[in-house]
Amino acid sequence: MSVEATSPAGVDTGCYHCGNPVPAGAPWRLVLDDQVHPLCCPGCEAVAHAIVEGGLSSYYHFRTELPEPPSNDTRSLSARAETWQVFDDPALQSEFVHADGDSLTATLAVDGITCAACAWLIEHRLNALDGVTASAVNLTHHRLSVSWDPQRTALSRLLAELTAIGYPAQPYEPDQAQQRLKQEERMSVRRLIVAAVAMMQVMMFSVPIYVSDPGELSTDFLALFHWLSFALATPVVLFSAAPFFRGALRDLRSRTLGMDVPVSLAIGGAYLASGYAVIAGYGEVYFDSVAMFTFFLLFGRYIEMRARRRSGHSGNALSGVLPASAVRLEADGAERVLPANRLVAGDRVLVRPGHGVPADGVIEDGTSSLDESMLTGESQPVTRRSGDTVTGGSHNVDSPLVVRITHAGHDARAAAIIDLTDRAFAKRPRIAELASRWAHMFVLRLLVVSLGVAIAWTFIDPSRALWVTLSVLVVTCPCALALATPTALTAGHGRLSRRGFLITRGHALEGLAQAGRVVFDKTGTLTTGHMTLDETRPLGKLTPERARAIAAALEAHSEHPIARAFAPYRDNATRADTLVNRPGQGLEGQVEGERWRLGKPDFAAFPDTPSPPGPGRWLLLACHGQPKAWFALNDTVRDDALATVQALKQLGLTVELLSGDHETAVADLAHRLGIDDWHAGASPEEKLAHVEALQARGESVVMVGDGINDVPVLAGAEVSIAMNGATDLARTRADAVLLSPHLSRIVEAIEVSRDTRRIIRQNLGWALCYNLTALPLAACGLVPPWLAAIGMSASSLVVVGNALRLGRDRKSVLANATPSAHPQTEPV
């Protein structure tokens, strides 16, 4: 059925979302484009608001058919999924879903996340669904990355499952997500203020009761203080503590035991028992403990939330780093302002000084300084001129630039970095998984112990049984245990991302801390990879110009750094066909009916392989196996390569050079950098076999590379790092990506990873010692409820404060490393 979504026709009689009749007096509404549209049921209201709040209101402007009406029957998952069937529309999914092989991947904004237990529950439930291939929650930004097989399940089913367990989700849009997080933070502050004010007032009424002697206060004053405390504690329980009760109900529905269960039992039990004592006129009253426990718990969670978001601020800021608008240059030279998300590859845009680059591209006209600190962590602007590539999100400082777009939207590098960041949470370190299991098992054991304490005190002193049990629930709540690992990991990730080192897989941080050997590739890793052609030596009648043109044609579609050395010599009249790339060897192609090879001598001319004419890096050009020309290439050592190698050695690591280059060039570089273990002439298969052999004998290996020929070994190494100039394929296979051009960031990453591991162990040790010490004291009746609330909150704050130490800069071993004595222009 066809529909004109923007037309008001039929609005008064039909549901704006599904077209069904709207019952008389129906309260459901959608405000869109300053118009109020009626809706027929709560299901349509939920879906319509999710679409608009997710930044996808254009769906209503461009749809050609009405969706099936949603069902209000929530008795089964399939029934709930009908409510979300609109998100299965391919046109709608094209705006936020992208293909990843045979799977589809989407990033969703999730409501209701409060702690690590929420992330565990979401991932646990989604991963158990048939067709879900991976799910990862970014706890800092309440973002969920989920991949699924569209042949086995649908996105609507995943959204229905999230809603069923209490975590409604919608497509992630940076602006809307930021607004939701700010709104959530404002609501947290309001709950905290209500609890704080009530706590102070209740304590004012409670202190006279505690300090007065028996009979000193009249019965009327005592009753008045109790009723006033009752009135003040009620908004604390109903408003401030509401998230704990919702979380506990959600956990019980999903048959899991989270931290909210014992918290809700403690708050609800103390409030109901105290209320009963006030109404009945006898019994103990602990409204002060209720207000105090709620306040300290909210305060601890608020501090933890602020710390987590501050540590992860760079990642969240990156999601909004691309400007909202762009100035596109039309074919007639006219300027047109349009949303940046409507740019496509091939568009030409004008970037004025003070404005951001809206997408990845190549400068066609102009020279200016660009601030790339948001992406690389480098504080100093870099100069970019005509022909240079620029990254979306960079900030233009000096002069106007004309940029031709190469990658926009989801294809831009900033979007890819966000995807890689979310992927880092798909697999957490083993110590994080262990801590999560401990926390969940601890809740179950806590409830069992609390029941035992209640039974025991019923026989010892029935009048104290309830309050001792509540103290046990409060003082041993495993909040600190649950916070111990995620807060440290978030702080470690945040510090590294600010320094231009991006962790893309969760196990990388743990692997870096355990590393014993760092293996470097040569070209583009220890060297800059900015190769230049220094000399051409023809063999026979081939002219130097013709030799360079043929070589440039063979290298025209290659991503290897060598290709950039031949780029200036490309000739439109000389083209290569049927190209074959032999990783680690060279290129082979058809030029004007003849078969040419360019690469290593034993690859280009076999079996009659000539020797290079001199020291250095030489490539051979051959036609049908006959040598035709030699090319001498020049590469330069990175400025901080020597300091990095020395610093790694000071950290106790073994440094190795593993390259496919000639033995002479590799040996020379290894000698200059002080690397004792080196291997030359290694093919991609031999690199992988070498690293696997090292790992088989128990070594923990970190592999650093950048090219296509490094992809197999990057995928096979325990931890792999791709350089800032690495190919797209290398970046997606690596466990970490170096966004900064400084090699020394690897040293900082290892130091931070070791610090993170130490902080996690300290936090876990503190949390366990605290709970094991506090439990027997509370069970013996030595800890009153108000002191239990303070102790539990203080334990959580100690864990958070200890984790925040990771955000502070510390002295690195790089300060003691010798700076490079070799000028950058010195060839390798």
N, C-alpha and C positions, 0 to 999 in steps of 0.2 A: 504494500500500500504506500502510495506516495504522500508526502507531507511537506508543507512549507513551514519550517520551524519558526521562522521569524515573523510569520503572519499572525495577527491577533485573531484571525478567524477561528472560531471554534474554541477559543480559550475559555469562555465562560461555561461551556458544556463538557469539555473533554480534558482529561489529564494532560498536562504539558509534556510529561515524560513518556507515557505509554498510550495515550489517546482514549483510555477507558472513561466512562461517565464518572463525574465527580459527585459524590453524595452531597445532598443539601447540608449546608453548614459545616462542611469538612474543614478542619483547621490547618491542613497541610498546605504549605506555600513554598514557592521558589522565587526569589528576587533576582532577575537577570536583565541587564541593560536598562536599569531603572524601571522595570515593569514587574508587577506581581503576577505570577502564574500559578493557578491552582493545581494541586496534585490530588490523586485519588486515594492514597493510602500511605502508611508510614514507610513501606518498602520503597515506593517511588521517591519519597522525600529523602530517604537515606542515600539512594543511588544518585539522585539529581544533585544533592549538596556535595557528595563526594566528587562528582564530575567537575562541578564549578570550582570547588575549593582546591581541586588538584590542578587548576590552571587549564582545563580542557573544555572550557565553555564553548569553544568553536564547534564542538560536536553537534550542538543544537542548531548551529547556523548552517551546517553543511550536510546533515543527515538526510537521507532520501527515503528511509523507511522507519516506522516506529518499532521499538523493541517489543518483545513479548512482555505482558504485564507481570510484575514480580509477584511472588507468592508470599503471603504473610505466615504461612505454615512453617514453623521453625523446628518441626519435630525430627527432621533428618537433614543430613548434610546436603543431599541433592535438592531438597526443598529450599534450603537457605541459598544454595548456589544460584537459583533462579533470580534472586534479588539482584545479583551481580552480573547477569548474563550480558548486559550491555557492554561490559569490558572485554567480551570475547569478539566484539566487532573489529575486523582487521583494520578498518579505517581509523578507528579510535586507537588501537594498539600501535599503529604506525608512529604515533607521536611520542611514545614512551617505552616501547618494547623493541628490542633488536635481536637479531639472530646470532647465535653462537654455535656454529656447527649445526647439528641436528636439533639443538635445543633453542628455546627462547629465553631471554633474560630481561627482567624488569627491575627497576629500582623503585621501591615503595616507601612512602612516609607512614610510619606506624604510630598510632596513638596508644597511650596507656603504659608505655615502658617506664619503669621506675628504677630498676636495678639489674644486676647481672642475671638474677634468677629469671627475669622476664625474657631476656635474650635466650637463655637456655631453653625455656619452655617453647618459645616460638620456633626455634630451630629444631627442637626435638619433635614437635608435632608436624611441622612441614616435611622434614626429612623422612618421616614415617609414611607419608602419603605416596601412593603409587604414581609414578611419573615425575616426581620432583627429583632432580639430579643434584641440586645444591641449594643451600640457603645460608645466608650470613647476615647477622644483625650488627650494624654499627651502633654500639651502645651510646656513643657520644652524641650522635646526631639523630638518633631514633630513625635510622634508615635501614631498610631491609633489601638486600639483593637476593633475588630468587631466580633459579633456572629450572625449567620444566620441559618435558617432552610433550609437544602439542598433540601428538598422536595418542597419548595415554591419559592426559588430563587437560583441564582448561584453567585459565587464569581465574575465572569466576569461582571455581571450586576452592582455589587457594585463598581468595579474598573471603569466601564464606567461612572457611576453616578459621582464619584469623579472627573474624568477627565472633565466631562461636566461642573461642577461648578468651575473648575479652580484649582483643587488640585490633580494632578496626583499622584498615589500611587504605591508602589511595595512592595514585601515581605521584611520584616525588617531583616536586618543582621547588627550586631553591627559595624563591620569594615566599611562596605559601608555607614552606617548611620553616623558614625563619620566623614567619609570623606566628605559626603554631607554637614553636619553641619559646618565643617571647611571651605569648599568652600563657603558656604553661608555667613559665618562670614567674610571671606576675601573680598567677593563682597560687603558686607555692609560697610567695611572699605574704599574700593575704592570709593563707592558712597559718603561716608561722606567726604573723602579728596577732591573730585572734588567740592562738595558743599562748603566746607570750603574755598578752594583757590579762587573760584569764588566769594564767598560772600565778602572776604576781598578786592578783586580787584574792585568789583562793589561798595563797600562802599567808596573806595578811589576816585572813580569818582563821587559819589553821594554827599559826604560831601561838596566839593566846591560849589555845586549847592544849598545846604541847607543854608550854612552860608553866601553866597554872597548876596549883595543887588541887587534889580531889575536893570537890565541893566549893572551890573558890569562885567558879563561874556559876551563875544562876542557870536554872533549867531553861528559862526563856531565852537568855542570851545564847546558850549552847544550841538550842533549836534554831534560833535565827541565823547563827553562823553556818550551821549545817545546811539550812535551806538556801542561803545565799551561795554557798559553795556548790550546791546542787545546780542552781540556776546558771552559775558561771561555767561549770564543767560541761553542761549540756551542749552548748555550741561547739565546744572543743571536740566532743565525741562525734557530734552529728556533722560538723563541717570540717574542722581541721584534720580529724582522724579518718574522714571518709575514704581517702585513697587506700588506707590499710584494709578497711573492711571490703572494699571492692576487689582489691587484690586477693584477699583471702577467699572470697566467694568464687573468684575466677579460678584460683588454684584448686579449690575443692571440686568445682565443676569438671576441671580437666584431670582430676585424680592425681594431682601432684602436691607436694608439700613445700611451699616456699616460705620465705622469712615473714610474710604477712600473716601467716596462720598463727604462730605463737604471739605475735604482736597484737593481733585482733583479739585473741583469747584473753590476753592480759588487760588490754584497755576495756573491752566489753565486759569482762568478768568483774573487774574492779568497779566500773561505773554502775552496773546493775546491782552488785552486792551493796555498794554504798547507798544507792538510791533506795533499795529495800530497807536498809538500816534507818534512813531518814524517815521514810514513810511509816515504818513499823514502830519507830521510837526506841529501838535498842540495836546494839551491834556496833562494830567499828566502821568509821567513815574515812576513806582515803581519796577524796576528790583531788587533793593536792598532788598525790602520786599520779593520778590519771592525767591531770593537766601537765605535770612536769615530764612524765614519760613521753607524752605526745609531743610536747615542745622540743625536748632534746632529740627525739627521733627525727622529727621534721627538720630540726636545725642541722643534724648530722647529714641527712640526705641532701639538704640544700647546699651545704658546703661541698659535699662530694660531687653534686651536679655541677656547681660552678667550677670546681677544680677540673672536672673531667672536660667540660666545654672549653675552659681556658687552655688546657693542654692540647685539645684537638681543634683549637680555633683555626689553625692554618688549613686543615682539611675542609672545615666547613666554609671558610672564606673562599676556598678554591671553587666550591660549587657555585658561587655567585660572582666569580672573577670576571666572566665575560660580560661586556656592557650590554645594556638592554636594547640599545639602538645602534644603527650604523648609517653612514652616509654613502650610498651607492652611486657610482658614476655611470650614467646611462650612455648609450651608444652615441647620442648627440652631444655629450659632454655635460648634460644637465645633472644637477645633484638632487638625489631623492633620499629623504630620511625614512627608514623602515625598521621594523624590529630585527634585531640581529639574528634571531632564530630562523628568519626567512632567507638568509643568505645561502647561496649554493656555490659549489666549486665553479670557478670561472668568472665570478663577479669581480668587479673592480671597485674598491672602496677608498674613500679619502679619510685618513686618520689625522686629525688636527692635533697640535700640541696640547697636552693636558688631557687628551682623550685616550681611551683604551683601544687596543687592537681587537676587533670583534670576532676574529676567527684566524685560523692558521693560514699563512700565505707567503708570497714572495714579493719583495719590494720591487716595483717597476720604476718608480721615480722618487728621488729624494734621499737625503741622508740625515739621520737623527740619532739621538741617544734614547735607548729604551730601558725602562726599569722592569726587570724580569724577576724581582725579588720574590714575588708571590709564588712563582713556579720553581725557581732554582735556589732560593735562599741567599742569593748574592746581593749585597746591599748597594754595590756600585752599579750605576747604569752602564750599558754596553753600547758601542756604536754599531749601527746597522746601516748599510747602504744598498744601492740598487743591485739586485741579484741575490741578496741575502734572504734567508728564510726568517720569518717572524712567527711567534707563537701567540695564539689568541689569549687574551688576558694580560699581555704586556702593556705597559703604560708609556705612551709617547711623551717625551720630555721637551725636545727642542723645536723641531721643524716638522712641517706637514709631510706626510708620506702617502704615496699611492700604492696600494697593495692589491695584488691579484689573489683571490681566495683559492686555496687548494683543499682545505678541509674545514667544514663548518658543522655546527650542531654537535650531534653525538659522535661525529668523526674527528672532532678537534682534539688536540692533545690534552687540554684541560679536562674534557669529558673522559678521555681514556685514563687519566690519572685518578679521577674519582672512582671509576670502575675498578682500577687496580687497588685503590685504597680499600674499597668495600670487600674485594677479594681477600684482603689480608685477614679478615675476620672469619673467612669460611672454615679455616682450620686453626684452632687455637693451640698454643703450646701444650705439651703434655702436662706441665705443672698447673696450667690454668684449668684443664679438664679435670685433673685430680682435685684441685681446690673446689671446683663446682660440685663434684660428686661428694666430697666431704661435707659441704654445706647442706646438701639435700639429705644426706644420711644423718647429719647432726640434728636436723629439725625433727625427724622421726624419733630419734633417740631422746631428744629433749622432751617431746610430748610423753613418751613412755616414762621417763624419769619423773616428770612433773606429776603424772598420775600416781606413781609410786609414793612420791613425797606427800601428795594429798591424802592418800590412804593411811600412811604412817602417822601424819599429824592429826588425823581424825581420832586416833587412839591416844596420842600423846597429849594434845591440847586442842580440842575441836574449835575453840574460839579463835585460834591462830592458823588453822589449817588453810583457809582461803588465802590469807595474806602471805604466808610462807610460800604457797604454791605460785602465787602471782609473782613474787620476788624471783623465784627460780625461772619462771618463763621470761621475765624481763632481763635479769642480769646475764643470762646465758644465751640471749637471742643471737644467732650467728651472723649478725650484720657485718661485723668486722671480718669474719672469715670469708664472707661472700665478696667483700670489697677488696680484700688483700691483693688479689691478682689483677682484676680488671683495671683498678686505678693505677697500678704501677705500669701495666702494659700501655694504657692510654697516655700516661705521662711520657713514657719512653718513645712511643710512636710520634707523639706531638713534637718532642724535642728534635727527633731526627728529621721529620718532615720540614721543620723550620730551617734546618741546616741543609736542605736540598738532598736528603737521602730518604727515599720512599720505600717503605716495607710493603710488599704486595702479597705476601703469604705469611700467615700467622706464625708458622714454625721458624721463620727466618731469624727472628730476634733470639730465640733460644739456640738456634744453630750457630749464630755468630758468637754467642757467649761461650760455646763449647768448642769453637774452631781451634784446630792445632796446626793447620797448613793453609796458606793462601796461594792459589795458583793463578798467575796472570797470563793472559794472552799478550801479544806484543803490539801489533798494529792497531791503533785506535784505543789502546788501553794504557800501556806504559808510554806510548807515543801519542801524539795529538791526532794522528790519522789524517792530517791535512797534507796530503802528498803533493809534490810538484815533480814535473818531468824535467830532470836536469840535463839529460844528454840522449841523443838518438844516434845510434851507429848502424847505418844500413849495411847489409851484406849483399854484394852483387849490384845489380842495376837499379834496385828500388831506391827512389829518392827519399830523403828524410820527411818531406812534406807528405808524400804518399803513404809512407809507413805510419806516420802519426794519424792520418785520416782513417786508415783501415783499423788501427787499434782503437780509435775513438768510436768507430761504428760498432765494433764488437762490445765495447764497454758502455754503449749508449743507454741500456736499460738495466745496468747493474747498480746495486746499492753499496757495493764495496768501496772503501775509501780510495782505492786505486782508480776507480772510474772518474772521480773528481779531478785527478791529475790530467786526464785526457779530454775532459769536457771542453776546454778552449779550442781544441783542434777538430771539433766535429765539422763535417762537411755534408751539407744537405744532399750533395750528389752521390755520396758514398753511403750505402745502407747495407746492413747485415741482416740476413734471413736465417730461419731455422736455428736460432741461437740455443746453445746448450751450456748451462753453467755447471762446472765441475768444482764443487766446494773444496777449497784448499789446493786446487790445481790450476784452474784458469778457465778461459772461455773458448768456445768453439762455435763457428758460424760460417755461413755461405756469403761471400762477397763477390758479386759479378761472376757467379758460376764456379768459383774456386773455394776450396775448403781451407779456412784459416784457423790457426790456434794462437792464443796469446796467454802466457802464464809461465809456470816453472819450465826450465829447459827440458827436463825429462818428460814433461807432459806435451810441450809444443813440438819437440823433435825427438821422436822415439823410433828406432833404438839408437840411432846415431846422434847422441846428445852432446852438443859442444859445451865447453866450460865457459863461465862468464868471463868477459874481457878484463875484469878488475874487481877490487873489493867493493862492497856495498850491495845494494838491492838492485838486481837486474831481472828484467822480464824479457822473454824471447818471443818474437813474432815469427811464425812459421807457416808456410803454405804447402799442404800435402806432405807434411813432415820435413820439409826443407827449410832450414833457418834463413830468414830474410832480414831481420833487424833486431838489434838489442836496444832496450830502453833502460836508462838509469833513473831510478826514483829516489827522492829525498823525503824523509820523514824526520820529525823533530821529537825529542824527548820532552815529556810534560815537565813543567817547571818544578813541580813538587813530587816527582817520581822517586828521586833519591831519598828525600826526607820521609816519604811514605814507607819505603822499604825498610829504612832504618828504624822507624817507629814501630813497625810490625814486629821486627826482630826484638825490640825492647819489650814488647808485650809477650814475648815468649813463643811467637809463631814462626814456623818455617815458611820461607818465601821461595816460590818456584816459578820459573818462566817456561811456559809451554806454547810453542809457536810453530806455525807451518812455514816460516821463512827459512832462508838459507842458513846454514850452520855458521858461516862467517858473521853475518849480521846479528844473529841471535847471541853468539858468543861474545861479540863486542859489547852489545847492550847489557848482557848479564854481568860482564866484568865491570863496566862503568857504574852499575847500580849496586854492585856488591851482592849479586845473587849467585849462590854457589850451585844450586840445582837448576839445570836448564835442559830443555830438549828442543831440538830443531827439526824441521821437515816433517812435522806430524800432520797427518790428515785428520779430518773431523772424526773419523772412526777410531783412529789411533789416540786422539785426545780423550775421547770417551772411555776407551779401554784403559788408558793410563789412570784416569781419575777413579774409575770403578775398581781398579786393582789397589789403589791407595785406600779406598774406603773398605775394601774387603779385608784388609789387614788391620782394620780398626781405627784408621785415621779419620778425623772429621775435617772435610775439605770444603773450602770456600773457593769457587771459581769465578773469575772476573773476566768478562769478554764483551764483545760488541757486535760482531758480524754474523752473517748467515752461517758461516762455517763453524761458529761457536755454538749454534743452537743445540746440537745433540749433547754436547758436554754441559751446557747450562741446564738442560733438562735433567741430566743424569747426576749432577753434583748434589751433595746434601744441601748446600746453600749456594745460590748463584746470584751474581750481581751484574746487571747490564749497565754499561757506561751511558753518559748523557747523550752521546751521538749514536747509540746503538740502533740497529734496524728494528722495525716494528715487531718482527717475528722474535728477535732476541729479547725485546722487552716483555713480550707476553709469556715467554718461557722462563724468565728469571724470577727469583724470589724477592729481589729488591732492585730498584732502579736508582741510579745516581743521576739526579736532576742537575746537580751542580757540576761545572767543569773541573772541579778540584778533586784530584785522586785522594787527597788526604782525608776526605770525608769518610772513607772506608775505615780509617783508624778510629775516627770519632764514633762510627757506628759500632765497632767492636767494643770500645770503651763503654758506650751507653748500654749496649746489650749486657755486658758484664755487670754494670751497675744495676740494671733492671732485674737481673736474676738475683742479685744480692738483696735488693729491696723486697722482692717477692718472698724470698725465704725469711727475711726479717719479719715481714707482715704476717706470714703464716705462723711463724714461731710465736709472735706476740699474741695473735688471735687464739691460738690453741692453748697457750699458757694461761691467758686471761680466763678463758672459759673453764679450763680444768681447775683453776684456783677458785673462781667465783662460785662454781656449782656447789661444792660441798659446804661453803660458808652460807650460801643462801638456803640450802636444804636443811641446815642446822638452825635456821631461824635467826642468824646473826646479821642479815642484811635486810633492812626495811625497804619497802617498795620504792620510796623516794630516792634512797641511795642506790638501789638497783638501776633506776632510770639514769642517774648520773653516770654510774659505772659503765653501763652499756654504751651510752652516747660517747663517753670519753674514749672508750676502746676504739670505736669507729673513727673518731677524729684523729687518734694517734696513727691509725693505718693510713688515712688520707693524707695527713701531714707528712708522714714518712715518704709516701709516694711522690709528693710534690717536690721533694728534694731533687728528683730527677730533672726537673725543669731548670735548675740552676746550672750555670756554666761551671766547669771544673777545669783544673789545669790538666792539659793533655800531654802525653809523652812526646807529641810533635814539637813541644817547646824545647825539648832537649835534642831533637834530631837535627842533623847537619843539613843546611839548605843546599840545594843543588848547585854544584860548581860548574855545571855545563850550561852555556847559553842556549836559549830556545832555538836559535838558528842553526845549532850544530847538527849535521845530518846523522842519520842512523843507517 
